[in-house]
Amino acid sequence: MQDNNTGAGFHFQALTPDLILDAIEDLGIYPETGLLALNSYENRVYQFRCDRGQRYVVKFYRPERWSDAQIQEEHDYALALAAQDVPIAIPVILNGKTLHTHEGFRFTLFPSIGGRAFEVDNLDQLEAVGRFIGRIHQYAAQGRFVYREPLTPEILGQASLDWLKRSGHVPVSLRLAFFTVVEQVLAKATAIWQGQDFPGIRLHGDLHPGNILWTPDGPGFVDLDDARMGPAIQDLWMMLTGDRSQCLLQLEILLEAYGEFCDFDTRQLVLIEPLRALRMVHYNAWISRRWEDPAFPANFPWFAEDKYWEQQILAFKEQLAALDEPPLSLLPY
């Protein structure tokens, strides 16, 4: 999940290898290896080993996206979670700061977390992840974000739809069909959302399996870039994969482990499909907003093809049907 509209026209051409190395060395850290680019399109993230043998990840934030206060709030939250023994990647404090600037770029160093991919279909791993999400939310509910954007249908859904209508990226011949079904999906998702009144907590915000590494000691959480206030289910639903029976089994394991540390209001399960709908709209708008960054046409070439939008129309029709289905429940519906 990405931001609402900022940083749309920026790209990273000025972020050269020499500039990256100069920025790191200004902090008294001297890379011994080359820079290994990690999989990140929104920001630019590189792994390296320094001359003292320590492995780091350096993250350069997309300018014009988050404010300094929003980034610092993310850093402070990560440090607070780590103090609660949550295994999460935390920014390195250098010269009393976690957020640094070089040639107009803001950047942060993190220790590199070694590990392999989290296997969402491994029920033992899923149980451990559920336990730690419960620990995260137990602490998260004790305070609020001041500067981070909240998770709402207006910010993630309607603003994304408005952008797509202005963008010109949806082929003319498919605009009526695409925007008609997306408007129907958003209307239904928003109505379900507004029919609930769940307290918002501080979220990871983008807790899909790719943001969890499996280490020798268990799960390691990374990338709080999209931390925001919202319902607890946002940090759980992306763990559910497969058909309905598989999702129910995964959900039962997650929530049983989660409940060791934090109570979960199962009425929030009604928000899973609305959240999925918001993510679908927002994802399309995110690519559209970033299209002027050369990395996006290079890595998402299908976004400019009619076939992609035809597939999206079908996907949104399926999502419209999913919004009418009974929500997942651990009790007979």
Buried (B, 14 or more C-beta within 10 A) or exposed (E): BBBBBBBBEBBBEEBEEEBBBEBBEEBEBEBEEEBEEBEBBBBBBBBBBBEEEEBBBBBBBBBEBBEEEBBBBBBEBBBBBBEEEBBBBBBBEBEEBBBBEBEEBBBBBBEBBEBEEBEBEEEEBBBBBBBBBBBBBBBBBEEEBEEBBBBBBEBBBBBBBEBBBEBEBBBEEBBEBBBEBBBBBBBBBBEBBEEEEBEBBBBBBBBBBBBBBBBEEBBBBBBBBBBBBBBBBBBBBBBBEEEEEEBBBBBEBBBBBBEEBBEBEBEBBBBBBBBBBBBBBBBBBBBBBBBEBEBBBEEBEEBEEEEBBBEBBEEBBEBBEBBEEEBBEEEEE
